[in-house]
Amino acid sequence: MMPGDTSDFTGRLDEVTRIGRALAGDGRAGSAVPVVAVVGRAGIGKTALAVHVAHGIGGSFPDGRLFADLHAGADRRPSPAQVLERFLRALGLPGPAIPDGLGERAEVYRTLLAGRRMLVVLDEVHAESQVRPLLPGEPGWLQHGDAGVRAPLSLSPAGLGEDAKRLLRALAVLDSPDCPTWVGAALLDVREPVAQDLFDELADAQLVEVTGLGPFARYRLHDLVRLFARELPAPQDQVTALSRMVASLLYLVEQAAYREFGGGQPHLRGDTPSRPLPGPLTEQLLADPLAWFDSERAAVRSAVRQTGEAGLTSLCWDLARKAASFYKLRAYRDDWRETHETAPAVARRAGGKRGVAAIHVSTAELLLGTDSSGEVRRELDAACALFEEIGHEYGPALAVRDLALLDRLEGRHADAAACGERALELLRRTGTPVDVAYVLMGLAHLKLECGQVDAAATLLEESLALSVGHGARRLRAQILYRKGRALVESGEPDQGLEIYGRSLGIVRSIGDPIGEAHLLHDIGACLLAQDRLKEAEGALGAALEVAEGCGHRRAQEASLPLIFSSKTFQQMGSRASCCRWVFCLSVLTRTRPMSAIEERHPFIKRAARGS
């Protein structure tokens, strides 16, 4: 997101004009990409100038603007691959569709920008190697080599109060590029209004840059200021301050997860408790839990790394595990890999078997539903062995619950039922109501797949009752979805459609496009079975559109045959089936080999063989 323009920006008219003219280019297709570099010593307003120009010439770039802080001179700058991930998401590419490698991401990035007029602003560039993968084409000009310039910095903290100096020194320890007010309060162990006054003092001294207002204000140290601040006398309680800050961050992640997913798994956490923030502030920050996590994901990643380096083992693995649900939901694969490599390594060095086991479970949950079933089973087996070794009851219950899901996904229904019943027994004794509700829902899903509709309905009623009052909006939507399916399969389609509608309202309110695609597909299938063809076509078409928008291939494949059958039934009567095979083949072969399609869709194989 492009930072806001400085309201009192004055002067530099010549530079503004020259930069704007250079970036306008000649507008011819295929011409070199114009590149302008703004250089100078720290604190003279390079960023403010670049942002001011970007806002002033925005109309010349009708397809949008991209901004990235490359954090020059920092100990750990964001890699070009990480910046490209954020750019690709901003350009509308869903998380599951973003490739892993830098080269592949750069190729997709350039493909998406081809033919568009977009402005890209890269702040705090340290070396050419940072910039090259982020250019949308061949540059018209760029300095050669990776030579960097280290500008001299002369600052004096003499005018600052002692508490402001302490805050400046504490902020310099953090790896994250910016922070909100509550971070300063946690670092110094003061109330937020006190921290706000100290941040204002630093801003008046031009030692921090400010964006946003109120509880959403963020403060950023220029990297040369950060280096200068690290030369100030270090506080004796530096690790304690970091621990307080990360414990507060852990509290916010826990609260965001509770609002989004429910439960919280209180019986599997580290020895260091989270540090609550004031209630009104928490409510303001977490009004939209997913948006809050998206804004703090870099801080979470840095906090896992820094707590590991500081020997704060419990906070390290606890934060990594609590963030995992968001990583899976948002397909933040880079964040997941980094945090889930750091945390178990730290726990192993400290001899923390509980932390290692917890990350094994977390890793398995992130991999469930992918093509890595063997790895999932190995992770869960390793977790069970460690939990049993230390006599931990709750951890194995979670692992057995996940094994039940894995067995169901692999079609091993008997094993899935056995693991599910065992998990239910353990979690009724050691877990939370939400833990039990999840297992009941899984068992109900298994009953539905086995045609035991009445038994499934009974389990779903108990599961729904347990989910009330514990956050868990997403869980309630999933339970209602299965309840609607049970009603449809028991011959009550109108009631089923009504329950589907309730679930659809929840998934739309929480921004769950994958859940929305599945619901719309089942709504369309139900309408199709009732010969309500026009309504079915609308629901299935919407399912396909949503599935394509979020990159969910399974939902796309499930909807396509039904969509075409609804159309052809209306248009072609008895000839519909023949056209259905042709259409399915023409679309599905774009994404999968024929052998895989025939295995997944047996009716296509039969049709292709003329049977």
N, C-alpha and C positions, 0 to 999 in steps of 0.2 A: 504494500500500500504506500502510495506517495505521501510523504509528510506534508502537513499543512504549510502554506506560504507564510512568511514572516509579515505580520500586519504593518510593521513600521519600517520595512525595507526601503532604504533610500540610497542614492548614489549609484556608482558603477554602471552608468548608462551606456558607456562605450563597450564594456564587457558584455552586457546584456544583449546589445545590438549585434555584436560580432558573433556571439555564440548562437543566437537565434538564426542569423543568416547562414552560418556554417551548417547547422543542423537541418535547415530547410532542404538542402541538396538541390538537384535538378529535377527530381521527381520522376526520372525516366526508369522504366522497369529494367532490372538487370544492372543498374549502376551500382558503384561501390557504396557500402554503408558509410555514411558520414560519422566520424568519431571526433569528439572534442574532449580534451583533457584539461581540467582545471587544477593547477598546481599552486603551491604556496605554503608558507609556514603555518604552524598550528594556530588556530584561534582567529584567523583573519576573515573567516566567513565563506570558505569555499563551498561548504554544504548549503548554506543559506542562499548563495548565489545560484548554485545549480538547481535547487528546488524552486527558487523564484522564477528562473527562466523556464523550467518545466511547466509551471502553472501558466506562465504568460503565453507560451506557444502551444498549449494543449490542443487548440483548435486545428493545428496543422497535423495532428496525429489522431485522426478520428477513431482509430481502432484500439486506442487505450495507451496506458503508460505502466511501466514496471519499475520498481525501485528495490534495490538490495544494498544493505550495509555490509560491506566485505571486511570491516573491522580490522583495518591495517595495523600491523604492529602488535596485535594481541597475541597472547600465548597460543590460542587455538582459534584461528579464523575459520569461518564456515567454508567448507570445500566447495568448488564449483558444482559438484554433484548435488550437494545439499541446496545450493541456491537454485539450481535447475529444477529440483523437485518442487520448490515453492513456486517458481515461475510457471511450471507446467500445470500445477493446480490452479493458479490464478487465471490461466488461459482456458480453463474448463476441462482439463483432462482428469478423470477420476483416479483416485489413489491406486486401485488395483491395476490400472492400465499403464502406470509409470514404470518404465524399465529400470533395472538395477544399475547398469553400467553407465559411466560418464559419457562414453562415446554414443551409446544408444540414446541417452537422454538429450544430448546435444543435437543429434539427428532429428529426433521428434520435435524438439524446440524450434529448429530452423524450418522444419516442414510446416509447423503451425503458424509461424510468422511469415511464411512465403506469401507474397501478394498483399500483406497488410502494412499499414503505416502506423508503427508503434514507436514510442519513445522509451528507451531503457536508460535509467540513471543508476550508475554503480558508484556508491560512496565508499570512501576509505580504501581505495585500491592500493595494494602494496607492490604487486608485481604483475607483469604482462601475463604470466601463466594463469592468474586468477581471471583475467578478462577474456582471453581467447575463446573458451567454450561458451561464453555468455553472449557473444556477438551473433546477431542473426544472419550474418553473411560475411563476405570478405571486407575488411575495413578499408576505408579510403586513406586513413592515416593512423599510425600508432607508433609510439616510441619503441625502439628495438631493445631486445634483451630483457633480462629480469633485474636490471640494476634499480635499486631503490634509493630514495633520497631521505636522509634523516635530518629533519629540520631542527634547529636548536630551539630550546624552550627555556624561557626564563620566567619563572613564576615565584611569587612570594606569598606565603600564607599568613603574613604578619597581620593583615587586617581581619583575619578570621578569629572567631571565638574558639575556645578549646574544644567545645562539643562539636562544632562544625568541622574542625580538623580531624577529630576522632571519626566522624562520619565519612569524611573524604578518604581517610586511610582504610576504613572498613570496606567501603565500596570498591576500592582498588583491588581488594583480594578476590572479588567475584569475577568469574569468567564470562558471565552473561553480558550482552552488550548494553542492556538498559534494565531498569527496575522500577516498580511502583513504590509509593510512599511506605507501605507496610514493611517492605524489606529493610529500609533504614531503621524503622522502629524496632524490628526484631534484632538487627545487628547491634544496636546500642541498648536494647532492653528498656525502651522508653515508650510512652504513649504516642499514638500516631500524630496528634496535633503538635507535639514537641518535635517529632521528626519532620513534619511539614515545614515548621519554621526553620529548621536547620537546612533543609533542601533549598528553601527560599534564599537563605544566606549564601549558599554555594552558587545558586543561579545568579544572584546579584553580582557575585565576584567573577562571573563568566567561567566557572569551573565545571558546571554541568549544563547540558542542554535539556530543555523541557518540551515535551509534547503531551497533548491531552489535558483534561481538566479534572479537578476533584479526585475521587477515588481511582479514576482511570488515567491520571497523570503519570508519566513515565520520565525518568531522569537518566541521562546518558553521559558518561565520561568520555571525552576524547582520549584516544589511546596514549597520546603523549602526556596528557594530564594524569592518566592512570599510572604511567611509568614514574612520573614525578611524585605522585602521591605515595607510591610504594617505597620511596626514599624517606618518607616521614617515619618517625619512631613507631614501630609496630606495637600494638596493644598486647599486653600479656595474655589476654583471654581471647586471642584471635580464633582458635579452634572452637571455643565455647560460643563465640558470636556466630560463626558459621553453623554450628549445631542448632542454635536458636532459630536462625533464618530458615534452614532446611526443614526443621520441625514444623514451622509455620506453613511452609510450602506443602509439606506432607498433609497437614490438616486440610488445606484447601483442596488438594487432590482427592483426599478421602471424602470430603463433603460433596465435591463435584461428582464423584463416582456414585455416592449414595443417591443423589438426585437423579442421576441418569440411569443407573443400573440397579439400585437398591442394595440392601444387605450391608456389605462392607467387610465380611469375613473377619470379625474382630478377634477370632481365636487363632489367626495366623498373621502375626505382625511382629515387628522387631521389639527389642527391649526398650528402646528410646521412644517415649510417647510423643504423639503429635502435640503441637502447641496451638491451642485455639486462638482465633482472632475474635475481636468484638462482633457480636451477632449482627448489628446493622451493617457493618462493613462487609461481612461475609455474604449477606443477602444481596448487597449491591454488586459485589464482584461476581457472584455465581448466579445471577438472574438467568443467564444462558450458560449452563455448565460447559457445553461443547465449545462455544465461542471463547470462553475463558481459557480452557485448556489449550486451544489452538494458539492463543496469544502468549501462553507461558511455556510452550513445549520446548523452546530453546533453553529456558531457565531450568526446566526439569532435567533435561539432558546434562546440562552443565553441573547441576546439583548432584546428580548420581556420580559423575566423574570426580567432582571435588571432594565429596564425602568419602569416596573410596581412597583418594590420595591422602586425606587427613586421618584415615583410620577410623572413621565413623561408620563402622561396618553395618550396624543395625539400620541406620537411616538410609544407607546406600541401597541395600537389597529391598527394604520395605518400600521406598519410593519407586524403585524400578518396577516392583510387582504391582503397586497400586496404579501406576500409569499404564500398565499393559492393556487394560480393557479399552482405553482410548486409542492406543496404538493399533489394536486390531480393528476397531470400528472405523478409524480414519485411514487405515492402510499406511501408517507411518512406519514403513519397513526399516528405513535407515535408523530412526530413533530406537526402534525395538532392538535391532542388532547391536547397536552401541551400548545401550543400557544393560541388555541381557548377556553381553560378554563381560562388561565391567563388574556387575554385581556378584555373580558366582565366583569370579576370580578373587575378588576382595574377601568374600565369605570363606572361601577355601583357605586363603592365607591366614585368616584369623581363627580357623578351626570351627567356623560356624555352620554346623551341619543343617540346622533348621533353615538358615538363609539359603543354602545351596539347594535343599529340597524344595523350598518354596519357589525358587526360580525354575527348577525343573518342571513343576506344575504349571507355572506361568508360561513357559516356553511351549509346553504341550498345548495349552489352550490357544495360544496364538497360531499354532500350526493345524489345529483341528479344522477339518473341512477343506484342507489343501490336499495335494497329492503326496504328502509326506507321512502316511499312516505308520510306516515302520519307525520313523524317527519319533512320532508321537508316543508310540508304545514304549520305546526305549526310555524316553524322558519320564513317563509315568511310572515305569518299573523302578527306575533309579530313585524317584521321589519316594515311592512306597518303602523301599529298602532303608533309606535314610531316616524317614519318619519312624519306622518301626524300631530302628536302632536306638533312637533317642526317646522312645516311649510317647510319641505325640499322636493322639487319637484323631484330632480334627483333620490334619493334613492327609492321612491315608483316605479319609472319607471323600475329600475333594478329588483325589487321584482316582479312586474307584468310580466316582460319579462320571469323570471324564472318560474312563475306560468304557463305561456303558454307552456313552455317546459314540465313541470310536467304533465299538462293535456294531452298533445300529447302522452307522454310515457304511460299514463294510458288509451289511446284510447278515450278520451273525446274531440273529434275533434271540436265540436261547441264551447265548453268553451275555447279550445286552440286558436281558431281563434279570439274569442272576446278579450281574454287577449293579444294576439299578436298585434291586431290592436290598442288596447289601449296603449300598450307599445310603438308601433311605433309613435303614436301621441305625447306621452310625450317626447320621446327621440329625435324626430325631433326638438322639442322646447328646450330641456335642455341638450341633450347628444352630443357626438362626432360622427364624420362620422363612426368610427368603431362600436360604439354602435348601430347606425342605421343599419349598414351592417349586424350585428349579428341577429337583429330582422327580417330583410328582408329575410335572409337565413332561419331562423326558419319558417317563414310563407311560403316560397317556399317549404320547406320540407313537411309541412302540405298539401299544394296543391298537391304535388306529391303523397302523400298517399291517397288523395281523387280522384286521376285520373285527376286533372286539370293541365295537362302538360303545355299548352300554358301560363296560368297564372303564373305557377311556373317559366318558362323560363324568363318572363318579370321581375319578382322580383329578379331573380338571376343576370341578367345583371346589374341592379342598384346596387345590393349588391357588385358585383365584382368591379364596378367602384369606389365605395366608399372606398373599402379596399386598393386601390393602394396608395402608398406613406405614409403609416402609420404603417410601420412594418408589423405586422399581417400576417406573412408567413403561419402560421397554419390556420388562417381564410381563406386565399385565396385557400389553398388546399381543405378545406371543401366545399367552394363554387364551385370550379371546379368539385369536386366529384359529387355534386348534379346536376350541369349543364350537366355532362356526362350522368348521369342517365336520365335526361329529354330528351336528344337527343336520347338515346336508346329507351325510351318508346314512343317517337314520330315517331319511324320507321327509324331512322338514325344511325344505329349501328356503322358504320365506323367512323363517326364524333364523336360519343360518346366515342369510344375506344381511339381516338386521345386525347380528353379532359381528359379521365381517365389517360392516360399516362403522361400528364402534371402535374396532381395532384399527381400521384405516384412519379414523380421526386422530388416534393417539400417534401413530407412526408419522403422520404428516406434521403433527405439532412438534415432534421431537426431531424432525429432519432425518428420517431413516429411509432412504430411497430403495434399499434392497428389500426391506420389509414391505414397502409400498408396492414394489413390483410383484412380489409373491402374492400379496393380498388381491391386487387387481387381476392377476392371472386366475386365482381361484374364484373370484367373483365372476369373471368372464366365463369360466368353465361351467359354473353353476347356471348362469343365464343361458348358455348354449344348450345345456341339457334340458332346459325348459322351453326350447325353441324360441327364446326371446333374442332373435338373431341380431337385430340392430343394436340393442343394448350390449349384447355380448361382444360385438365387434368394437364398440366404443371402449369397453373395459379392457379388452385384450390389446387393442391398439395403444391405449394409455400404458398398459403394463410393459409392452415392448419399448415404448418411448422412454419410460423411466429406467428400464433395465439398460438400454443403450447409453443413457445419460450417465449412469454410475458404473458402466463397464462390467455389469454382472452377466456373464455369458450364459450361465445355467438358466437364469430367468428368461433370457432372450430365446434360448432353444426351446424352453417349455412353452412359450407363448406362440411361437411362429406357426406350428401346425394347426393350433386351434383358431388362430386369427384367420388363416387362409380357409379353413373349413367353414367358418361362419360366413365368409364372403361368398365362397363358391356354392354353399347350400342355397344362398339367396339367388345367385345368378345362374347356376347351371344345373341345379337339381341332381339327378342321378349320376351325372358325369363328374360330380365334385371330387369323388375319391381319387380318380385318375390324376386330376390336376393337382390335388393335394400332394401326391408323391413327388411330382415334378418340382413343385415349388419348394418343398422341404429340402430336396437334394440340392437345388440351385443355391439356396441360402446357406445351408449348413456346411457344404463343402468349402465354403470360403474360409472357415475357421478350424475345421477338423478333417483329418484323413477319413476316407470312406469306411475303413474298417472300424474306426472308433464310432462313427455315426451309426453303422449297422448294429454295433454292440449295444449302444445306448438306446436306439430306437428300432426294435425288432420289426415293427410294421413296415419300415422302409426296406429292410432286407427281404421280407416276404414279397413286397410289391415289386422289388427289383428282380426277384426270381420268377415273377408271374404267378405266385400262389395266392 
